[in-house]
Amino acid sequence: MTWLPIVNASLSFVFLVSAILWQLNGVLLVVSFLGFSVLFLWLESANMINLHYVDSFWMFILSEILIFGSLLVGCLWFQEYDMVSLSDYMEIPLFGCFLLIGSSLTVTSFHHSMHLGEGVFHLVSTILLGFGFIGLQMVEFSECPVFITSSVYHACCFSAVGLHFSHVLIGVVGLINLLLVGVHIFGDYYSTLVVWYWHFVDYVWLFVYTVVYLC
């Protein structure tokens, strides 16, 4: 992986902004470049060993997308005008966006320098940002004015945010293992999978934030 994480993150951002502003030209632009991005992702994956394991990983990611998509569709379907949000979109959730976007940059820097001395610094930075996001989510849950049993809409919102919270926790555990064991022992293949998983966690949060807190 080289420039693909930055391109994919930019495409996700353009898609969300275009969808919110209902600018269909932006959506069509994203769809056009999406095929280009997928092609290069496949070409890079084809150069790796254990290709069938790579395919299995992407099948896992696809199943995760379907789960998150189902919950977010439920949020939109059961939403009503007077529904109370889990928290103010300009406070904790927005700060969480900056933490995860920052962690996406640091984990990309780690991926490019994981065989160099500075790679450890970028990996530790990613772990700290992940812990910061987990702490914010715990504060948000403790101060939330509604409960998972308040309505079907809130149940879908809590499920989407809670599922993402668990994925961040798993991702941080994977990053810590990578730090403790070391890239040379972990291997390039498994190190890359951890990086890809963390990027997936970052991208999904953009959609969770948009649907749960902005819509």
PEMO-V603373 format. One line per field, one symbol per residue. ss: DSSP state (H for helix, E for strand, - for the rest). phi: phi as a letter, one per 20 degrees, with the letter a starting at -180 (. if undefined). burial: 1 if it has 24 or more other C-alpha atoms within 12 Angstrom, else 0. A space follows every 50 residues. Layout:
# PEMO-V603373
ss: ???
phi: ???
burial: ???
This chain:
# PEMO-V603373
ss: ---HHHHHHHHHHHHHHHHHH--HHHHHHHHHHHHHHHHHHHHHHH---- HHHHHHHHHHHHHHHHHHHHHHHHHHH--------------HHHHHHHHH HHHHHHHHHHHHH----HHHHHHHHHHHHHHHHHHHHHHHHHH------- -HHHHHHHHHHHHHHHHHHHHHHHHHHHHHH-HHHH-HHHHHHHHHHHHH HHHHHHHHHHHHHH-
phi: .ceggfffffffffffffffeldfffffffffffffffffffffffeefl fffffffffffffffffffffffffffefcfefeffaffedgffffffff fffffffffffecfedffffffffffffffffffffffffffdffccfef afffffffffffffgffffffffffffffffoffefnfffffffffffff fffffgffffffdef
burial: 10011111111111110000000000000100000010001000100000 00010000001000100110111111001000001110000111111111 11111111111101000011011111111111110110011000000000 00111111111111101110110111011000100000111111111111 111111111111111
